[in-house]
Amino acid sequence: MLRIQRIPLDAIYVPAARRKTLHPETVRHLAEDILENGMKMPIQVRVDGGRYVLIEGLHRLEAAKWLGETAIDAYLVHARRH
């Protein structure tokens, strides 16, 4: 069973290929929704050395940054590298 952990935003690495899929307008709408309703689903990360690598949830991560958060709820998953 996956357990939610609170992870500092600055400890999460976003691979370059993943960053290319970012849509700023989606981030803005999602940030507004998070303000009204809270974060509905944690992001997913994997451990790689001393950092966390984003697996799923780029727009949620960026919305949290946009809102000035310093940490985010995340599932720690065991996944292969892309």
Buried (B, 14 or more C-beta within 10 A) or exposed (E): EEEEBEBEBEEBEBEEEBEEEEEEEBBBEBBEEBEEEEBEEBBBBBEEEEEBBBBBBBBBBBBBBBBEBEBBBBBBEEEEEE
